[in-house]
């Protein structure tokens, strides 16, 4: 399987705790993006994209609207974006992106997860140099050739394009995410983007077996259970 499937987010279990975390993460991110770029969806493309993703993830409209209304009402909440990098079992590496109102609490929880799994939290850039920061846009209904023609017509330089099971995936510079989507929508206005994100993709993937794989899965589950954790990226084939 190609790289397209490596960036797919695992479906979140329909448990109360998992849904609560999903809603909370979107609410915090929507508030922060609206606070920094304005609450008008037409003027703030990042907010528009985030709201579309939230709706696709079945986040209730009242949660989305409440997060935006906080900004309009002048409510001042402070969130900090944090990135932690670490080393798991074997040759595995992990990047954890968090959004928190208490950095000390978050780093303590992340460090505890690594410690309990006998893994090591690294310093800044100790892991990220082995990853690519890319915009990832995936869709069906347009051929790879037509998609390539569309981005070339708009003078957008992309890193790669691939197709698997009719899913066309374009990888490009994060700053070109909206340009890539607009170029594709010029070909098919009502297209549904199955992948629409900025991701950290490892330059090389590894395989873990037996105890190493068990420890890695335990660490992954512990990190994903932390409320402040937004995204976890790694180099392990699962």
Helices and strands as residue ranges (DSSP letters): H 3-6, H 16-37, H 45-56, H 61-72, E 80-87, E 93-100, H 103-116, E 120-121, G 128-130, E 131-139, H 144-153, E 158-164, E 167-172, G 174-176, H 177-187, E 193-202, H 210-224, E 229-234
